[in-house]
Amino acid sequence: MRVGIHTGAVLAGVLGQRQWQFDVYSKDVELANKMESSGMAGRVHISATTYSFLNGEFEVEPAYGEKREESLRIAGLKTYFIVRVLKPYQPEPKTEVQNGGRIIPEEDSCVIADFASDSKDEGEDSLVTSKTRQDSEDFKNRLKKELVSRESHRELLKNTRMHSLRFIKPELEKSYQLHSESFSNITLQAFLVVRLAIGVSQFIVLPRRLMNFLSFVIGSFLLMIISAISLVEFLPEPISICLKSCFRKINESILMQRVLSITCIVLLTTLNITDTISCSPLNLGQVQENCSLTEDTNAACLYPSYFSFFTVLILIASAIPASLSYLCKTLFMVLITAAHCVVNVILLAPALDCEESRKHWSNFTKSKYTLSGLLVTATLALIFLARHMEEVSRLLFLWRSEVNEQRERASDMRRRNEALVYNVLPPHVAAHFMGNRKRQHDELYSQSYAEIGVLFSSMPNFSDFYSEETVNNQGLECLRFLNEVISDFDAVRKLFFIIIHSPRKMHLHQDIDYLFHMQYSLI
């Protein structure tokens, strides 16, 4: 093997309409070609220009290539043969950073060695297989450790704003806002469950008054309608055909899902405050009388603390909807807590004191302050939970976007590779290699034809026409002209493609006709 190396300027690009690789042109490319042809078998032939970049890492000797090749003599280029290496090249280990984590170096990627053990001798096969399996397990364990120790928090901070958790890239934030998680509408069922639980509890331990009954019926009915709208996609086909056409826009709209979630929060809070106000005493004398004379739950509000417990359930339901941001949830939970704290301290204070007097133990603080502290503590915990849920949701969306982008990039690369294969090989040959997955790597493709025609054409004077001068943009305009010629040839080839590549209809006069068309396009 002869090797010729020269260093210089290169023009590279695709000439013609279809090409499976780049064409490279320039005087330096031609000199590199002459370096190879004027070299010697088994030697590396380099030019003086290349030698100037080697920094004395190789021992060389004169090659006198200019005496064997006229082009090198005209260019005034001295050449050398490499004798031996003086300073072995030691590349620095490279590690890539992707998705916030470190990629394992290439030398650790031993998994592919599983496919190489088939060619070993039988004596060495078991040894190689055990070593390969051990390396493969080590690699999998390292990969698992990398995935587990992946600093998702740092990755999220890198792509989002600290307080609002909005993505820094506007297009990514817009995509996230339009994104709807699967089964996100099911979270609205929590409001109906909370309302039914509150109604049952009120029926057992609180007065059964007309206002409480009406609020329970009206609230449950409205929440059932909202639940039915959100569950229409999961109903059986015969039932949901008509309903899907009515509520499709509501379920498909992110804005409508947010409106439904906010409606449920406001509705539950309003009903709970209404029930609380209806349970508050009208005057202190009635409280004193109820505390001392009656134990009937239907006659007086004996357990007003339950309304604070109901509020905790409402706060939990408010932290669940996936369509609302954590800032929106925080706003509503703070308002709900503030409203019920005011109700506890002002309206329910006498009733709470009365309830506390019936206990057999005393608290350090009044019930109105204890229950308010409970609501504040629950609100803070749920705010933290809501923020954590949104962080996880945004991180999963970010990873999903990266995976989709990589999948699209891989699909695009596959399409490009298939296009290159189909460009350099006939379609039936390319289909054979692309479709046969069990093919051996050294298996060749062959097909016999009784009659075949082969054409060779060249433009030998193009090298005289080509020049790298300022007037033709260092040879670029010459290549533009060559590109137009080859594009015309490609257009002619498309016209004759069916005739030329049909083996039973191929005749010599058709080849000659194709040749004349090429000559005509050149003229």
C-alpha positions as CSV (number, residue, x, y, z in Angstrom):
1,M,0.0,0.0,0.0
2,R,1.2,3.5,-0.9
3,V,0.2,6.5,1.2
4,G,0.6,10.1,0.2
5,I,-0.1,13.0,2.5
6,H,-0.2,16.7,1.6
7,T,-1.6,19.7,3.6
8,G,-3.5,22.6,2.0
9,A,-6.8,24.1,1.0
10,V,-9.8,21.9,0.0
11,L,-13.0,22.6,-1.8
12,A,-15.7,20.1,-0.9
13,G,-19.3,19.6,-1.9
14,V,-21.9,17.6,-3.8
15,L,-21.8,17.9,-7.5
16,G,-24.9,17.0,-9.4
17,Q,-28.4,16.3,-8.3
18,R,-27.8,13.1,-6.4
19,Q,-24.5,11.9,-4.8
20,W,-23.7,9.5,-2.0
21,Q,-20.6,11.3,-0.8
22,F,-18.7,14.5,-1.1
23,D,-16.5,15.5,-4.0
24,V,-13.2,17.2,-3.1
25,Y,-11.3,19.5,-5.4
26,S,-8.3,21.9,-5.3
27,K,-4.7,21.9,-6.5
28,D,-3.6,20.6,-3.1
29,V,-6.0,17.7,-3.5
30,E,-4.4,16.9,-6.9
31,L,-0.9,17.2,-5.3
32,A,-2.0,14.8,-2.5
33,N,-3.0,12.4,-5.3
34,K,0.4,12.8,-7.0
35,M,2.1,12.2,-3.6
36,E,0.4,8.8,-3.4
37,S,1.1,7.8,-7.0
38,S,4.8,8.9,-6.8
39,G,5.4,7.1,-3.5
40,M,6.7,3.6,-2.8
41,A,5.0,0.5,-1.6
42,G,4.9,0.2,2.1
43,R,6.0,3.8,2.7
44,V,4.3,6.9,3.9
45,H,5.1,9.8,1.5
46,I,4.6,13.3,2.9
47,S,5.2,16.7,1.6
48,A,7.3,19.4,3.1
49,T,4.1,21.3,4.0
50,T,2.8,18.4,6.0
51,Y,6.2,17.8,7.6
52,S,6.2,21.4,9.0
53,F,3.1,20.5,11.1
54,L,4.5,17.3,12.7
55,N,6.6,19.1,15.3
56,G,9.5,16.7,15.0
57,E,7.5,13.7,16.2
58,F,8.7,11.5,13.3
59,E,12.1,10.7,11.8
60,V,12.0,11.3,8.0
61,E,14.3,10.9,5.0
62,P,14.3,12.6,1.6
63,A,12.0,10.9,-0.9
64,Y,12.8,12.9,-4.1
65,G,9.2,12.6,-5.3
66,E,9.7,15.7,-7.5
67,K,12.1,13.6,-9.6
68,R,9.4,11.0,-10.2
69,E,6.4,13.3,-10.7
70,E,6.3,16.3,-13.0
71,S,3.5,18.0,-11.0
72,L,5.5,18.0,-7.8
73,R,8.5,19.4,-9.6
74,I,6.4,22.2,-11.1
75,A,4.9,23.0,-7.7
76,G,8.4,23.1,-6.2
77,L,7.4,20.6,-3.5
78,K,10.0,18.6,-1.5
79,T,8.9,15.3,-0.3
80,Y,9.9,12.9,2.5
81,F,9.4,9.3,3.6
82,I,8.6,8.6,7.3
83,V,11.2,6.3,8.8
84,R,10.0,5.8,12.4
85,V,8.0,7.4,15.2
86,L,10.0,9.5,17.7
87,K,7.2,10.6,20.1
88,P,4.2,8.2,20.3
89,Y,0.9,10.1,20.1
90,Q,-1.1,9.8,23.3
91,P,-4.7,11.2,22.9
92,E,-6.4,12.7,25.9
93,P,-9.4,10.7,27.2
94,K,-12.6,12.3,26.1
95,T,-15.8,12.4,28.1
96,E,-19.0,13.9,26.8
97,V,-21.7,15.6,28.9
98,Q,-25.3,15.0,27.9
99,N,-28.5,15.6,29.7
100,G,-26.7,16.7,32.8
101,G,-24.8,13.5,33.3
102,R,-21.4,12.2,32.3
103,I,-21.2,9.6,29.5
104,I,-19.1,6.6,30.2
105,P,-15.9,6.6,28.1
106,E,-15.7,4.4,25.0
107,E,-13.3,2.0,26.4
108,D,-15.9,1.0,29.0
109,S,-18.4,0.1,26.3
110,C,-17.8,-3.6,26.3
111,V,-21.4,-4.7,25.6
112,I,-20.7,-4.9,21.9
113,A,-18.1,-7.6,22.5
114,D,-21.0,-10.1,22.9
115,F,-21.2,-10.2,19.1
116,A,-17.5,-10.9,18.5
117,S,-17.2,-14.1,20.5
118,D,-18.5,-16.3,17.7
119,S,-15.3,-16.1,15.7
120,K,-13.0,-17.3,18.5
121,D,-11.6,-20.8,18.8
122,E,-13.5,-23.3,20.9
123,G,-10.8,-23.3,23.6
124,E,-10.8,-19.6,24.0
125,D,-14.5,-19.2,23.6
126,S,-15.6,-19.9,27.1
127,L,-12.9,-17.6,28.5
128,V,-13.8,-14.8,26.2
129,T,-17.5,-15.2,26.8
130,S,-17.1,-15.1,30.6
131,K,-14.9,-12.1,30.4
132,T,-17.4,-10.4,28.0
133,R,-20.3,-11.1,30.3
134,Q,-18.4,-9.8,33.3
135,D,-17.5,-6.6,31.4
136,S,-21.1,-6.3,30.2
137,E,-22.4,-6.6,33.8
138,D,-19.9,-4.0,34.9
139,F,-21.0,-1.7,32.1
140,K,-24.7,-2.1,33.0
141,N,-24.0,-1.5,36.7
142,R,-22.1,1.7,35.8
143,L,-24.9,2.8,33.5
144,K,-27.5,2.2,36.2
145,K,-25.4,4.1,38.7
146,E,-25.1,7.0,36.2
147,L,-28.9,7.1,35.7
148,V,-29.7,6.9,39.4
149,S,-27.1,9.5,40.4
150,R,-28.2,11.8,37.6
151,E,-28.6,15.3,39.2
152,S,-32.1,16.1,38.0
153,H,-32.4,19.1,40.3
154,R,-29.4,20.8,38.7
155,E,-30.6,19.9,35.2
156,L,-34.0,21.5,36.0
157,L,-32.4,24.6,37.4
158,K,-30.4,24.9,34.2
159,N,-33.5,24.9,32.1
160,T,-36.1,26.7,34.3
161,R,-36.5,29.8,36.4
162,M,-36.1,29.3,40.1
163,H,-39.3,30.8,41.5
164,S,-41.9,30.3,38.7
165,L,-40.4,27.0,37.3
166,R,-41.1,28.3,33.8
167,F,-38.8,27.1,31.1
168,I,-36.2,29.6,30.0
169,K,-36.8,28.8,26.3
170,P,-40.1,30.3,25.3
171,E,-40.8,27.6,22.7
172,L,-40.3,24.9,25.3
173,E,-42.6,26.7,27.8
174,K,-45.3,27.0,25.1
175,S,-45.0,23.4,24.2
176,Y,-45.3,22.5,27.9
177,Q,-48.4,24.6,28.3
178,L,-50.0,22.9,25.4
179,H,-49.0,19.5,26.7
180,S,-51.7,17.5,28.4
181,E,-50.8,14.5,30.6
182,S,-52.6,11.3,30.1
183,F,-55.5,10.8,32.6
184,S,-55.0,14.4,33.9
185,N,-58.8,14.9,33.9
186,I,-59.2,12.1,36.5
187,T,-57.7,14.4,39.1
188,L,-61.0,16.3,39.1
189,Q,-62.7,13.3,40.7
190,A,-61.0,14.2,43.9
191,F,-63.3,17.2,44.4
192,L,-66.4,15.0,44.1
193,V,-64.9,12.4,46.6
194,V,-64.1,15.2,49.0
195,R,-67.6,16.7,48.7
196,L,-69.3,13.3,49.4
197,A,-67.0,12.7,52.4
198,I,-67.9,16.1,53.8
199,G,-71.6,15.5,53.3
200,V,-71.5,12.1,55.0
201,S,-69.6,13.6,58.0
202,Q,-72.0,16.6,58.2
203,F,-74.9,14.1,58.3
204,I,-73.4,12.2,61.2
205,V,-71.9,14.9,63.6
206,L,-73.4,18.2,62.5
207,P,-76.9,19.7,62.4
208,R,-79.1,18.6,59.6
209,R,-80.5,21.9,58.5
210,L,-82.1,22.9,55.3
211,M,-79.2,25.2,54.1
212,N,-76.7,22.4,54.7
213,F,-78.9,19.9,52.8
214,L,-79.3,22.3,49.8
215,S,-75.6,23.1,49.7
216,F,-74.8,19.4,49.7
217,V,-77.3,18.6,46.9
218,I,-76.4,21.6,44.7
219,G,-72.6,21.1,45.2
220,S,-72.7,17.4,44.6
221,F,-74.8,17.8,41.5
222,L,-72.5,20.4,40.0
223,L,-69.4,18.4,40.8
224,M,-71.0,15.3,39.2
225,I,-71.6,17.2,36.0
226,I,-67.9,18.3,35.9
227,S,-66.8,14.7,36.7
228,A,-69.0,13.4,33.9
229,I,-67.5,15.9,31.5
230,S,-63.9,14.9,32.5
231,L,-64.7,11.2,32.3
232,V,-66.5,11.2,28.9
233,E,-63.4,9.8,27.2
234,F,-63.3,6.7,29.4
235,L,-67.0,5.8,29.1
236,P,-68.1,2.8,26.9
237,E,-68.3,3.6,23.2
238,P,-72.2,3.4,22.8
239,I,-72.7,5.9,25.7
240,S,-69.9,8.3,25.0
241,I,-70.5,8.7,21.2
242,C,-72.9,11.5,21.7
243,L,-71.2,13.0,24.7
244,K,-67.8,13.1,23.1
245,S,-69.1,15.3,20.3
246,C,-70.5,17.7,22.9
247,F,-67.6,17.8,25.3
248,R,-64.6,17.2,23.0
249,K,-63.6,20.8,22.9
250,I,-63.7,21.0,26.7
251,N,-61.5,17.9,27.2
252,E,-59.1,18.9,24.5
253,S,-58.6,22.5,25.7
254,I,-56.0,23.1,28.4
255,L,-57.7,26.4,29.2
256,M,-61.1,24.7,29.8
257,Q,-59.4,22.1,32.0
258,R,-58.0,24.9,34.1
259,V,-61.4,26.6,34.3
260,L,-63.0,23.4,35.5
261,S,-60.3,22.9,38.2
262,I,-60.7,26.5,39.4
263,T,-64.4,26.1,39.4
264,C,-64.2,23.0,41.6
265,I,-61.9,24.7,44.1
266,V,-64.1,27.8,44.3
267,L,-67.3,25.8,44.6
268,L,-65.9,23.5,47.4
269,T,-64.6,26.5,49.3
270,T,-67.8,28.5,49.0
271,L,-70.0,25.6,50.1
272,N,-67.7,24.8,53.1
273,I,-67.8,28.5,54.2
274,T,-71.5,28.6,53.8
275,D,-72.0,25.5,55.9
276,T,-69.6,27.0,58.5
277,I,-71.5,30.3,58.7
278,S,-74.8,28.4,59.0
279,C,-73.3,26.5,62.0
280,S,-72.1,29.7,63.8
281,P,-74.2,30.8,66.9
282,L,-76.2,34.0,66.8
283,N,-75.2,35.2,70.3
284,L,-73.2,34.2,73.2
285,G,-76.2,33.3,75.4
286,Q,-77.2,30.6,73.0
287,V,-73.7,29.2,73.1
288,Q,-73.8,29.1,76.9
289,E,-77.2,27.4,76.8
290,N,-76.2,24.9,74.2
291,C,-72.9,24.0,76.0
292,S,-74.7,23.3,79.3
293,L,-78.1,22.0,78.3
294,T,-78.1,20.0,75.1
295,E,-76.1,17.1,73.7
296,D,-78.3,16.7,70.5
297,T,-76.2,17.2,67.4
298,N,-79.3,18.2,65.4
299,A,-80.1,21.0,67.9
300,A,-76.7,22.7,68.1
301,C,-73.4,22.8,66.4
302,L,-71.4,20.7,68.9
303,Y,-68.4,20.0,66.7
304,P,-67.4,23.1,64.7
305,S,-63.8,21.9,64.5
306,Y,-64.8,19.5,61.8
307,F,-65.1,22.4,59.3
308,S,-61.3,22.9,59.7
309,F,-60.8,19.3,59.0
310,F,-63.0,19.6,55.9
311,T,-60.8,22.5,54.8
312,V,-57.8,20.3,55.0
313,L,-59.5,17.9,52.6
314,I,-60.3,20.8,50.3
315,L,-56.7,21.9,50.4
316,I,-55.5,18.4,49.5
317,A,-57.9,18.3,46.6
318,S,-56.7,21.8,45.5
319,A,-53.1,20.6,45.3
320,I,-53.9,17.7,43.0
321,P,-55.1,19.1,39.6
322,A,-52.4,18.6,37.0
323,S,-53.6,21.4,34.7
324,L,-52.9,24.2,37.3
325,S,-49.4,25.5,38.0
326,Y,-48.0,25.3,41.5
327,L,-48.2,29.2,41.8
328,C,-51.9,29.1,41.0
329,K,-52.5,26.3,43.5
330,T,-50.5,28.2,46.1
331,L,-52.6,31.3,45.5
332,F,-55.9,29.4,46.0
333,M,-54.6,27.5,49.0
334,V,-53.4,30.7,50.7
335,L,-56.8,32.3,50.1
336,I,-58.7,29.3,51.4
337,T,-56.6,29.1,54.5
338,A,-56.9,32.9,55.2
339,A,-60.6,32.8,54.8
340,H,-61.1,29.8,57.1
341,C,-58.7,31.3,59.7
342,V,-60.8,34.4,59.8
343,V,-63.9,32.4,60.2
344,N,-62.4,30.4,63.0
345,V,-61.2,33.4,64.9
346,I,-64.2,35.6,64.4
347,L,-67.4,33.6,63.7
348,L,-66.7,30.2,65.2
349,A,-64.7,31.3,68.2
350,P,-67.5,30.9,70.8
351,A,-68.6,27.6,69.3
352,L,-65.0,26.3,69.4
353,D,-64.6,27.4,73.0
354,C,-67.8,25.6,73.9
355,E,-66.6,22.5,72.2
356,E,-63.3,22.7,74.0
357,S,-65.1,23.1,77.4
358,R,-66.7,19.7,76.9
359,K,-63.4,17.9,76.6
360,H,-61.8,16.1,79.6
361,W,-58.4,17.7,78.9
362,S,-57.2,21.2,78.3
363,N,-55.0,22.5,75.4
364,F,-52.1,24.9,75.7
365,T,-53.9,27.3,73.3
366,K,-57.4,28.0,72.3
367,S,-58.9,25.7,69.6
368,K,-59.5,28.6,67.2
369,Y,-55.7,29.2,67.2
370,T,-54.8,25.5,67.1
371,L,-57.0,24.8,64.2
372,S,-55.8,27.9,62.3
373,G,-52.2,26.7,62.9
374,L,-53.2,23.3,61.6
375,L,-54.5,24.9,58.4
376,V,-51.4,27.0,58.0
377,T,-49.1,23.9,58.5
378,A,-51.2,21.8,56.0
379,T,-51.0,24.7,53.5
380,L,-47.3,25.0,53.7
381,A,-46.8,21.2,53.3
382,L,-49.1,21.1,50.3
383,I,-47.4,24.1,48.7
384,F,-44.1,22.2,48.9
385,L,-45.8,19.1,47.5
386,A,-47.4,21.0,44.6
387,R,-44.0,22.6,43.7
388,H,-42.3,19.1,43.9
389,M,-45.1,17.6,41.7
390,E,-44.6,20.4,39.1
391,E,-40.8,20.0,39.2
392,V,-41.2,16.3,38.5
393,S,-43.8,17.0,35.7
394,R,-41.5,19.5,34.0
395,L,-38.4,17.3,34.4
396,L,-40.3,14.4,32.8
397,F,-41.5,16.6,30.0
398,L,-37.9,17.9,29.5
399,W,-36.6,14.3,29.3
400,R,-39.5,13.3,27.0
401,S,-38.7,16.2,24.7
402,E,-35.0,15.2,24.6
403,V,-35.9,11.6,23.8
404,N,-38.3,12.7,21.1
405,E,-35.7,15.0,19.6
406,Q,-33.1,12.2,19.7
407,R,-35.6,9.8,18.1
408,E,-36.4,12.3,15.4
409,R,-32.7,12.9,14.8
410,A,-32.1,9.1,14.7
411,S,-35.0,8.7,12.2
412,D,-33.7,11.5,10.1
413,M,-30.2,9.9,10.1
414,R,-31.7,6.6,9.2
415,R,-33.6,8.2,6.3
416,R,-30.4,9.9,5.1
417,N,-28.4,6.7,5.4
418,E,-31.1,4.8,3.4
419,A,-31.1,7.6,0.8
420,L,-27.3,7.3,0.5
421,V,-27.5,3.5,0.1
422,Y,-30.3,3.7,-2.5
423,N,-28.3,6.4,-4.3
424,V,-25.1,4.3,-4.7
425,L,-26.8,0.9,-5.2
426,P,-29.6,-0.2,-7.5
427,P,-33.0,-0.3,-5.7
428,H,-33.3,-4.1,-5.7
429,V,-29.7,-4.5,-4.4
430,A,-30.3,-1.8,-1.7
431,A,-33.5,-3.5,-0.7
432,H,-31.6,-6.8,-0.3
433,F,-29.0,-5.3,2.0
434,M,-31.4,-3.1,4.0
435,G,-34.1,-5.8,4.5
436,N,-32.1,-8.9,5.2
437,R,-31.2,-8.7,8.9
438,K,-29.6,-12.2,9.1
439,R,-27.0,-11.4,6.4
440,Q,-23.4,-12.1,7.2
441,H,-21.0,-9.1,7.1
442,D,-18.8,-10.7,4.4
443,E,-21.7,-11.9,2.3
444,L,-21.6,-10.4,-1.3
445,Y,-24.4,-9.8,-3.7
446,S,-24.2,-11.0,-7.3
447,Q,-26.6,-11.4,-10.1
448,S,-26.1,-12.7,-13.7
449,Y,-27.5,-11.2,-16.8
450,A,-27.3,-12.5,-20.3
451,E,-26.9,-9.1,-21.9
452,I,-25.5,-6.0,-20.3
453,G,-24.2,-2.6,-21.5
454,V,-21.6,-0.5,-19.7
455,L,-20.8,3.1,-20.6
456,F,-17.7,5.1,-19.6
457,S,-17.4,8.9,-20.2
458,S,-14.9,11.5,-19.1
459,M,-14.0,15.2,-19.6
460,P,-10.2,15.0,-19.7
461,N,-9.7,18.7,-20.4
462,F,-11.5,19.9,-17.2
463,S,-8.1,19.9,-15.4
464,D,-6.9,22.4,-17.9
465,F,-10.0,24.5,-17.5
466,Y,-9.8,24.4,-13.7
467,S,-7.7,27.1,-12.0
468,E,-7.6,28.6,-8.5
469,E,-7.4,32.3,-9.1
470,T,-9.1,35.3,-7.6
471,V,-11.2,35.9,-10.8
472,N,-13.0,32.5,-10.3
473,N,-13.2,32.6,-6.5
474,Q,-10.3,30.2,-5.9
475,G,-11.8,27.6,-8.3
476,L,-15.3,27.7,-6.9
477,E,-16.8,29.1,-10.2
478,C,-15.2,26.3,-12.1
479,L,-16.9,23.8,-9.8
480,R,-20.2,25.6,-10.3
481,F,-19.9,25.0,-14.0
482,L,-19.0,21.3,-13.4
483,N,-22.0,21.0,-11.1
484,E,-24.3,22.3,-13.9
485,V,-22.9,19.8,-16.4
486,I,-23.3,16.9,-14.0
487,S,-26.8,18.0,-13.1
488,D,-27.7,18.0,-16.8
489,F,-26.3,14.5,-17.0
490,D,-28.4,13.5,-14.0
491,A,-31.5,14.9,-15.7
492,V,-30.8,12.8,-18.8
493,R,-30.2,9.7,-16.6
494,K,-33.6,10.1,-15.1
495,L,-35.2,10.1,-18.5
496,F,-33.4,6.8,-19.5
497,F,-33.6,5.2,-16.0
498,I,-36.4,2.8,-16.8
499,I,-35.0,1.7,-20.1
500,I,-31.3,1.4,-19.0
501,H,-32.1,-0.6,-15.8
502,S,-34.5,-3.0,-17.4
503,P,-32.3,-6.0,-18.2
504,R,-34.7,-7.6,-20.8
505,K,-35.2,-4.4,-22.7
506,M,-31.6,-3.2,-22.7
507,H,-30.1,-2.8,-26.2
508,L,-27.0,-1.3,-27.5
509,H,-28.8,1.4,-29.6
510,Q,-30.5,2.6,-26.4
511,D,-27.1,3.0,-24.8
512,I,-25.9,5.0,-27.8
513,D,-29.0,7.1,-27.7
514,Y,-28.4,7.9,-24.1
515,L,-24.7,8.8,-24.9
516,F,-25.9,11.3,-27.6
517,H,-28.2,12.9,-25.1
518,M,-25.3,13.4,-22.8
519,Q,-23.2,15.0,-25.5
520,Y,-26.1,17.2,-26.5
521,S,-26.6,18.4,-22.9
522,L,-22.8,19.2,-22.7
523,I,-22.9,21.2,-25.9
